[in-house]
């Protein structure tokens, strides 16, 4: 078994349901399957929208929420 650090690869992948409430488990990064805008809240509480994210992009930001409001991207996978 390998140790887990901030630069290790993801140990799990889960489909993200966009919602205006926090995820049950924060995610270390997001894979965006269908491009668009992605509004998130980081684990430090920052509300930010990534505009025009291209399909197939991995956003390397740890998030506790993927907003339904103002998120037009789809097929989002959380990696942790």
C-alpha positions as CSV (number, residue, x, y, z in Angstrom):
1,X,0.0,0.0,0.0
2,X,1.3,3.4,-0.9
3,X,1.1,6.4,1.4
4,X,-1.3,9.2,0.5
5,X,0.1,12.7,0.1
6,X,-1.1,16.0,-1.5
7,X,0.8,15.1,-4.7
8,X,-0.3,11.4,-4.9
9,X,-2.8,10.3,-7.5
10,X,-6.5,10.0,-6.7
11,X,-7.7,7.0,-4.6
12,X,-11.3,7.2,-5.6
13,X,-13.6,8.7,-8.3
14,X,-17.3,9.6,-7.8
15,X,-19.9,11.2,-10.0
16,X,-20.8,14.7,-8.8
17,X,-24.4,15.8,-8.6
18,X,-24.4,19.6,-8.9
19,X,-26.2,21.1,-5.8
20,X,-26.3,24.3,-3.8
21,X,-25.2,22.4,-0.7
22,X,-21.8,20.9,0.4
23,X,-20.6,17.5,-0.9
24,X,-20.6,14.7,1.7
25,X,-16.8,14.4,1.2
26,X,-14.5,17.2,-0.2
27,X,-12.9,16.3,-3.6
28,X,-9.2,17.0,-4.4
29,X,-9.9,17.7,-8.0
30,X,-12.6,17.6,-10.6
31,X,-12.8,16.0,-14.1
32,X,-15.1,17.9,-16.4
33,X,-16.6,15.5,-19.0
34,X,-18.8,18.1,-20.8
35,X,-17.4,21.6,-21.0
36,X,-18.9,24.8,-19.7
37,X,-18.8,26.9,-16.6
38,X,-18.0,25.3,-13.2
39,X,-18.9,27.2,-10.0
40,X,-17.3,25.7,-6.8
41,X,-16.6,26.5,-3.2
42,X,-13.1,25.6,-2.1
43,X,-12.4,23.9,1.2
44,X,-11.1,27.3,2.3
45,X,-14.5,28.8,1.6
46,X,-13.7,30.7,-1.6
47,X,-16.6,30.9,-4.2
48,X,-15.2,30.9,-7.7
49,X,-16.5,30.2,-11.2
50,X,-14.2,28.6,-13.8
51,X,-15.5,29.9,-17.1
52,X,-15.4,28.0,-20.4
53,X,-13.8,24.9,-19.1
54,X,-13.1,22.5,-22.0
55,X,-14.4,19.0,-22.0
56,X,-11.8,16.6,-20.6
57,X,-10.2,19.1,-18.3
58,X,-9.1,18.2,-14.7
59,X,-9.4,21.2,-12.4
60,X,-6.8,20.7,-9.6
61,X,-8.7,22.5,-6.8
62,X,-10.0,20.9,-3.6
63,X,-13.7,21.7,-3.3
64,X,-16.5,21.1,-0.8
65,X,-19.3,22.3,-3.2
66,X,-20.1,22.1,-6.9
67,X,-22.9,24.6,-7.4
68,X,-26.0,23.9,-9.5
69,X,-26.4,27.6,-9.8
70,X,-24.2,29.0,-12.6
71,X,-22.6,25.6,-13.4
72,X,-23.3,24.7,-17.1
73,X,-20.7,22.0,-17.4
74,X,-21.7,18.4,-17.0
75,X,-20.5,14.8,-16.4
76,X,-18.3,16.0,-13.5
77,X,-16.3,13.4,-11.6
78,X,-14.8,14.1,-8.2
79,X,-11.3,12.7,-7.6
80,X,-10.0,12.2,-4.1
